[in-house]
Structure formats: C-alpha cells, structure tokens
C-alpha cells in the first residue's frame, strides 16, 4: 500500500472523524481491489487482525467494513478458510464504473467478465429521451452500437451506445461490426484535440421489451411484465452531446457504481 493511500485512511479514521467513515473507507479499499481483479473470486480476504494492523483501527471497525462487503455481495464466508471473494454472478459494474476502471488500470474487464454480440447499425432516433439528451430532432439518423456484457458467461447488461453522426464522421471505424478497439472516444480526442466530458449517470426503471429480455436470456412468459433498471450516461465535447450510453440490467443483480 502506498504512503499516500495510508495517509488518506488515517485521515478518515483520525481524531474527530466518525467510526462510520473509517469502516466505509476500508470497505472502499477492498471493493476497488475486488473490482480491479487484484482480489479474484475465491481469494481469501485478509484476517480481521491484519486489517486492524494495516489501518490502525479497532476490531469493531474492521468487522463493520467486512459486513458491508458481504452485504454488497462481494465477499462470502467459507468454512475452514474465513472470508473469501464471492463469485461475480450477482454483481455487475455500471458503464461509468467500467470507463473509470479502464482509465485507471487499462483493464477492459474484471476476471470472469466479457462482452458478446457486438453490433453496429444506423437508425432513426425515435426515443424522445435519447433525442433530447443528444440535442437532435426526433427521427434524426444516429449510429447505434449494441453489446451484451457477461459475467462467467451469464448475461448481466444489455448495453447500447447512441452516437451522433458528426462523431461518426471523425471516427468512421464506429460503423464496423464486432468489438471496436481502442475505445472510440480516445481516437476521437486524438483526431479532434477536443476533450470529452461525462455527465452524471441517470437511473430509472421500466418494463423490458422482448428483445431486451432475449438479449439478457430472461425466460419469462410473453405476457409477463419484467421490470429492469436502466442507466443513461451522456458524453459531451465543446460543441455539445456526442453519445448516450444506455445500460439495461438483468433482474436480480447488485449494481457496482465504482470498479
């Protein structure tokens, strides 16, 4: 652990700071290691005594941090071993968290994660919300890129990118079928010299369409109403919006907003 990070933790747990802040900071430290893959599924977590010694906190604070990680579905008790990192079938990252992880570590996926079914297509934008976020007239043609994120082979997120045609003019590779590397916004920055900024994620819930259920491999009767969590993230350059991400989450998952 770096001296800088240790000082940050001491700041959280020092005089005048609450015990609650201390345990939350410790949980955040191990949460980041789990999301980055430093601690992989099945790996043993440090002992309570090691946590107390590392962060100079009480056993009560260490225990609260571990209880938080367990409640988030990130760790699980294992007889004879102690606390281990849980498998990732119950958790998935938000789009912003995936991007932050890529920028911070260069890792596109955590252990067990992958993406499939990459598609690119031009379509008229008929969704009023997407049109408003892109600041375009309803019905204007945009490029849509779709993919399915998976954890251990199980679909977790049906993701779509809605991209304005002016961005496609700069990065025509966006029209390619299949997975696109490197991340297209990196290429856009290099070719235009413009910075790209991300708005805060917007969360809502709605009933899933049949094609969304099919992509997420949710087996439900045709007449069933299946609610799903939907996240939108809008990206801008100095001239206005260029892309909207829409992430649709499979039912029954924990959502991780920092990876």
C-alpha positions, -999 to +999 in steps of 0.1 A: +000+000+000+014+034-009+022+060+018-003+084+001-032+059+004-023+051+041-024+088+049-058+090+033-071+062+055-055+077+086-073+110+077-106+092+077-100+074+110-082+101+129-093+123+157-126+139+152-137+115+124-165+091+129-161+053+131-186+050+103-163+069+079-134+047+089-151+014+081-165+028+048-131+039+037-117+004+045-145-013+026-139+011-004-102+000-005-111-037-007-140-031-030-117-014-055-092-044-053-121-068-059-134-048-089-100-044-104-093-081-101-064-077-076-086-099-054-102-125-076-132-148-069-122-174-043-092-154-029-090-152+008-096-118+024-071-105+050-078-116+085-095-091+109-062-087+128-044-079+096-070-053+087-067-037+122-029-036+119-029-022+084-054+006+090-048+011+127-084+006+136-104-014+162-118-049+155-153-033+156-144-010+126-128-039+107-158-061+113-182-034+101-162-030+069-163-067+062-200-068+070-206-041+044-186-060+017-207-091+025-239-072+023-229-059-012-224-095-024-186-090-028-175-115-002-188-147+014-178-168+044-161-201+036-158-228+063-122-235+072-109-206+052-126-175+065-139-147+043-133-151+006-141-130-025-175-141-039-181-152-074-193-123-097-225-138-110-246-115-087-228-082-094-221-060-124-205-026-130-222+005-143-210+020-175-193+048-158-175+024-134-163+004-164-149+035-180-132+046-148-116+012-144-103+014-180-088+048-174-073+039-140-060+004-148-061-002-185-083-033-178-113-036-200-128-064-179-126-079-144-119-116-140-148-136-155-163-106-174-166-105-212-188-089-239-205-105-269-230-098-297-214-065-308-235-049-335-235-015-353-264+000-372-278+033-384-313+040-372-337+069-369-338+081-333-374+076-322-369+077-284-377+113-272-354+109-242-324+099-263-331+126-288-333+152-260-300+140-245-283+141-279-299+175-287-312+163-320-347+164-337-368+133-331-363+110-361-327+121-370-304+093-380-279+082-355-255+052-351-264+026-325-238+002-312-250-027-291-234-054-270-241-078-241-219-078-210-215-112-193-201-125-161-189-161-161-209-164-194-242-152-178-257-120-194-257-091-170-261-059-190-276-052-224-258-020-235-264+004-263-245+035-274-264+062-294-239+082-313-244+114-333-233+113-370-208+142-366-188+119-343-190+090-368-176+114-394-145+117-373-143+080-363-157+061-392-145+029-376-176+031-354-196+016-383-176-017-381-194-048-369-179-066-339-159-053-310-142-019-315-107-013-301-094+010-288-122+029-271-135+051-298-136+083-277-098+080-273-095+081-311-120+110-312-099+130-288-067+123-307-082+134-341-100+165-329-080+177-300-113+181-281-119+168-246-149+146-239-168+151-207-192+127-190-225+137-173-237+120-141-255+087-146-292+089-147-312+060-132-347+049-139-368+017-142-392+005-168-406-027-182-383-046-205-390-052-242-390-087-256-357-081-275-341-069-243-353-100-224-340-122-252-306-105-251-304-109-213-317-145-217-345-139-193-371-167-197-404-151-190-439-157-204-448-134-233-475-117-212-452-112-182-442-076-172-405-077-162-391-045-147-354-036-153-330-010-141-319+014-168-289+038-166-282+066-191-248+084-193-243+114-218-210+124-232-202+159-245-174+178-262-172+216-265-198+215-293-224+196-274-235+160-269-220+132-290-231+100-273-255+085-249-249+051-232-280+031-222-273+001-198-302-023-191-295-046-162-307-082-158-331-087-129-316-099-096-281-083-098-262-060-075-250-029-093-215-017-086-210+021-093-172+021-087-149-005-103 
